[in-house]
Amino acid sequence: MNPWSRQRGVLLQLLIFCIATVGACFKSSGASPPVVGNVRAQQRPGTQVVDITYDVADADSVRLTVSVGVSDNGGASFAVAASSFSGEGYGAGVSPGNGKRIVWDAGKDWLNRFSANMRFRVVATDSDEPLNPDLPGLVWIPPGTFTMGSPPTEPDRWGDEGPQTIVTLSRGFWLGKYEVTQREYLAVMGTNPSYFTGDLDRPVEQVSWNDATDFCGRLTARERAAGRLPVGYEYRLPTEAQWEYACRAGTTTATAFGNSLSATQANFHGDYPYNGGARGPYLGRTTKVGSYAPNGWGLHDMHGNVWEWCLDRWSDALPGGRVTDPKGPDSGSYRVGRGGGWRYFGQYCRSAYRFRYLPVVRRYFLGFRAALVAVP
């Protein structure tokens, strides 16, 4: 395994890593586990991009789910908050074979950091994730690790956005590309409670947390009865950690679009952009889903349009430290809302901003999006 060395002639703002060795492992829930080997990593000269290649064999599966752990302490732990992975060898639906390739954009996850003792662990599991779920408009969100919450230096930060927490999501999931529309809600529930009618492709609003979870339960029952769900999967609201992970889409900035936000990028009160963003229109209403550009993972309206219910009960602070698959407290009256909405200022649309509502509350700025997840 070849060590990396610092590259000469690189701009000072570009960070170059060093590595001593690269590690590999395997695990599986299947009877015959996939085996990962021949893991290699190479930094592209003059960049902060890392190419990872590996081989994987499996006797009883035609597709696998592949994730990557990153260590900066020689493999003592793989806790680096890394989520900016791509490539045909990453995520769900990977077929066994040799020369699989993953690309890590280390500049997004590890800006201005350096270690001479990096290692990578490639993990393959037998995969039951559906490649083409019936409900259109779902986006696969791969497993990974990220930093949840905001740093104390983030403008307009609130105390309940911390302490920042290193969160690992051990399983990938599917998330709605758009907020649930009035059309989709009407098809499942038989009613449309929305205040802003006239276009069924606007997000449904005036739905409580109870309404949203009822929708997910009925959708699961309908799709399961029709044979369109794999065994062990259900629709539900995303957890708060899943929501923020998907919203950030590998970014560490205040929003998925950087450290400012303009109403040309999302539907919110355009007279009050965030952190120097350009003023934009204030529409005073919801808009058709997908009217604004998506984040880096192809999800629309994670900032603005309507607030989105999360599965978790509210807590006054994040857990801190390192946690895996958090689901919020076991008790409490309030539920979590995320993302901001059409009538709110830009600061309330930040990736880390949190708000609480009672689960019975219905407002014309409250909606949701559905996740398709494996049942524990």
N, C-alpha and C positions, 0 to 999 in steps of 0.2 A: 504494500500500500504506500503510494508515493506521498511524501510530505509536501505541503504547500509552502511556498516562501513568499515574502513580501515582493510585490512587483514594483519596479522602479518606473518613474515617469508618470505616476498616477496622480490625478488631482487630489489635493489634500482632503477634500470632503468625501472622497471615496474610501471606504474601509476595506482592507484586505486581511483575510484571516490566515491562520496557519493551522495545520492538522497533523497529528501524529499517526493515528490509526483510524480506521472506520470499522464500526461494529455492526453485526447483523443478528437477527433472531427470528423465531417464528412462533406462532401460537394459533390455535384453532378450536372452535367448538364442534367441529365435525369429527367423524370416526377416524378418518385418515388425514392428519393435519398437513397443510401446505408447508413446504420447506423452502426457505429463502437462503440464497447463497451468493457468493461472488459480488458482494456489495462494493461499489467503488464511488468515490466522490471527487469531483474536480471543479475548482473555481475557474470561471472564465477570466482570462487575463484582463486586468483593468476594469473589472466590474465587481458587483456584489451579488452576482448570480452563480449558483452552485448547481452543477449537473450531477445527478445521482443515478447510477445504473445498477441493476441487479438481475439475478435469475431466480425464478420461482417454479417449483414443480408441485403438482397435486394430482393424486390418483383418482379422486372422487368428486371433483368440482370443475365445472367449465368456466366459472367466474368467481373472482375473489374480491375482497375489500382490502385495500392496501393503505396503510398509514405510515408516518415517519415520526420517530422521536429524535430530538436533537439534544446533545449533551455538550456543555462547555467545560466539564470537569473530568474528562477522561473516561466517561461512561459510568461514573459513580451514580449519577441520576440523569434522566432524560427530561428535564423540566424547562428547557428553553421555550419561551412562548413563541412558537413558530406555527404559522397557519398559511403562509403565502406559497403553497405548493400547487403545481400544475403538471400536466403531462399525461400521456396515455397509460403510464404505469402507476397512477395514483387514484385513490378513491374507489368507488364501487364499479363492478363490471369488468375488472381486469382479468384477462385470460392468462393461464399459466404459460410460461415460455422463457426464453433467454433474452438478455439485452433490453429489459424493460427500463424505461427512462422516466425520471422525475426531475422537475426543475424547482429549485427553491430560490425565491427572490429574497435573499437575506437582507438586502437593503431596506425592505419594508418592515421586517420583523426585528432587526438587530442593528439599527442605524447607530453609528458612532460607538460600537463595541468591538472588542477584539479578544480572541483567545487562541493560544497556541496548542490547545488540547481538545479540539472538536472531535466528536464522534457522532455517527448517524446509525439509527436502528430502524430497519425496515421490517414492518410487521404485516403479515398476510393472514387473513381469516377466511374460512369458507363463507360465502356471501349468499344471503337470501334476499338482498335488496332488489326490489322490482326495477327492471330497466325501463319499463313504459307503463307507469300507473295510469289508470283510466282517466282520472280527473286531469284535464289539460292544464298546463301552466304551472307545473311543479318543477322546482329546481333542486338538484342534489347538492346537499351541504356536507362536505366530507368531514370526518373526524379530525380533531386537531386541538391545539393548545393556544390560548390567547390571554391577554391581560384585560380583565373586566373592570369597569369603572374608569374614573378620570383622575389625572394627577392633580395635586393641589394647585399647580400653576395654571390650570385650564381656565380661561376667562368664563365668568358666570357659573362656575362650578358650585354645586350644593354638597353639603356634608354627607348626605346619604349616598353619594356616588363613590364612596370609599369605605374602608381602605381598598386600594387597588388589589385585585385578587388574581392569581394565576389559575386559570380554569382549564381543565382538560375535559373535552367531550370525547368519550371513548368510542362512540358509535356515530356514524353519519345518519342523516335524516333528510327527508324531502320537505321543502317549505314552499308555500304558495308564491309564485312569481309576482302575484298581485294580491292586494287585499281582497277578501271575499266580496264579490259583487252582489248587487241587489238581484241580479238574474240568478246567480247560483243559490243565494239564500231562498229566493222564492221557489225554486225548483225542489228544494229539500224540505222546507218548512211550510210552504203553502201560503205564506204571508210576506209582505214587504213593509217593515215598520219605519222605513227611512223618511226623514224630513225633506231631503233634496231628491225629489222624484223627477221623472221626465226622461231619464236615461238609465236603463237597467245596468249599464256597464260602469256606473259610479259605484263606489264602495257602499255596502250596506252600513247604516249607522242607526243610532237609537236602539242598540242591542246591548243588553247587560252581559256580564260574565256568564251568568246562568244560561242566557240565550245562546251565547257562543259555544259553550260546552255542549249544550243540547244539540245544536247544529252538527257538531263534530260526531257526537254519538249516533245521530240519525244517519249521517253520511256514511259512517263506518258500517252500520247495519245494512244500508241499501247496497253498498258496493260489495260487502261480504256475501249477501244473499245472491247477488248477480255473478259471483265467482270472479270478481275483479280485484280482490285483495289477496295477497299471499298470506298463508297461515302465520299468525303471530304479529300482524300489523294492524294499526288503527290510526284513525285521524283524531287529533286533539290539538289544543293550543300549544305553541312552543313554550318551553320554560323560559324564564327571564334570561338565563345564560345562553340558551340556544338563540334567542332573539337578538341579543347584543352581538354575539359571534357572527350571526348572519348579516346583521346591519353593518358591522365594521368591514366584513369581507376582506380581512387581512390588513386593514389599515389600523394605525395607532393614533390618528388625528382626531380632532373633536367631532368631525363628521366623516362620512365615507368619501366626501369630495374634498377634504382638506380641513384647514383650521378656520374656515369661514363658511357662511351659507347665505346664498341669495335666493329670493323668491323666483328667480328664473331657473333654479335647480330643483325646487320643491314647492308644494302648495302650502304656504303659511302666510302670516300677516306681513306682506312685503314692505310695509313702512318701517319694520323693525328687523332688518337683516342681522346676521350674527357676525360679530368680530370683524367689522370692516367689509363685509360682503356688500355687493351692489344692491341698492334698493330695487325692488321689483313690484309687480302688481299685487294688490290685495283683492282677491276675487270675492271673498266673503261667502264662499261655498265650497263644497267638494268638487273634484274634477273626475272625469273618466279615468279609471285606473290605467297606468302606463303612459300618462300624458307627459311625464318627465323622464329624463334619462335614468337608467338603472345604475345601481352600484356595481362594483367590480365583479360580483358573482351573479349578476343578471336579475337582481331583485328590485322592483320598482316601489317607490313611495314608502321606503323605510323611514324616511324623514318627511313628516307632514302628511297632508290630506286628512286622514283620521288617526286618532290614537288607536293603538292596538293592544287588546287584552293579552296578557301572558297567563300561563297556568298557575304560577306561584302565588302563595300568600305573601303579603308585604312584610319586609323587615326594614328596620330603620337604618341599617348599615349592611354593607357586604361582608362576607365572612373573613376576608383577609387570608394571607398565606397562600397555600396551594390546595385546591380541592378538585375532585373529579365528579362530573355529572351532578352538580348541585340542583336541588329542586325546591329551595326555599324552606321556610319554617313549617313545622307540622301543625301549628295552630295560629289563629289570628283572624280578625274580621275582614281585613281589606285584601284586595287583589291588586296586582301590578299592571300599570298601563305604560306603554312605551311609544316613542316616535314623534310625539307632537301632533299638531293638527292644523287645519286650515285657518283657524281664528287665533292661533297662538304665535308669539314672537319666535324668532329664529333660535334664540338660546334654549328654548324648550324642545327643540327638535334634534339636539345633539345626540350622538350615539349612546352616551352614558346617562342621559337625563332620565330620572325615574319619577313616577307619580303613582298615587294610590287612589282607588275607588272602592266603595262597597260593591259586592258582586251583583246587587239588584239595580244598580244605577244604570239608567238609559239616557244618553245625551246625543245631540245631533253632530257631535264630533268624536263619538266612540264607535269603533269597528273592530275588526280582527282579521288575521289570516290564519289558515289551517296548516298544520304540519302532519306529515305521514311518518310514523315512527314505529320502531320495533317495540312490542310490549315486553317489559322485563320478565 
